[in-house]
Amino acid sequence: MSPDTSKNKEELLVGIVNEVSDYDIIKNHFWYRIPVESVDKMLKKRWPPDWIAFYYTAAIKEYPQMIIHYGKVSSITIDTRKELFPSEKQNDKTSKKYYHISFDEIRILPKPILSRRGRRIVFIQTTFKKFIKAKEVNDLIEGSALEDKLWAELKRNRICAERQEIVKISNNFYFLDFSIYCRKGKINIETDGDRWYHNAMGSGKDNARTDDLASNGWRVIRFNSEEINEKMETYCIPVIKKSINKLGGIDLDNDAMKRFLKQYPDANYPAYFEESE
């Protein structure tokens, strides 16, 4: 069934599927669950969704690291795990509460939305319009105007980057605007330059963040709004390309890239880039 383009403005939630048992529930019973506490912590601002889609991790061998199934939400209730799995033996999760999301049927995308790199993905809140146009998971991300502008240029220059990746260092979790994995290091690109330059307290926290990332092999590059809006081709992209080359070129995820190129054989993502004079 082809996507319904009249629903472009509706909200869509991408849920993560790590277990074959959960895949079987989606495929055969048309429902999905999310802990109430997870919604309250991460998803409340754009809750409830009109549509639900599913990112299958590598554990789902039939559809590894991709989104291909989605459905129109028909009802959402709050149920305990006991109510969802009445035959399950009592355990420490028996009384835990979940949002029980039912959908009308499994709908299949003409082409799957793929991940070009194996990475940690949490719930993604997006719009149906972005969903039906997306080729890869990064296309679903709803970022700031600066982030979206840089993302468009990274794609145009065929620079293999990830959006809004979560990185854990010691006990700290960092959300990266963009991440690029190279053979001799990793690059984090941030687009919050104005805040960083003009807010002393904020820049102090960002310096501590930068030090933490640097100690774990990350190089942090920051661009302000003027650089992104007025110097994209003359400054931002050349800086990124030079940094990639200096770190030995992009380290491509070969397995994920093979799946991507199978769907989009004309795509070409180089490891090295020609640098402007």
Order of alpha helices (4+ residues) and beta strands (2+ residues): beta-alpha-beta-beta-beta-alpha-beta-beta-beta-alpha-alpha-beta-beta-beta-alpha-alpha-beta-alpha-alpha-alpha
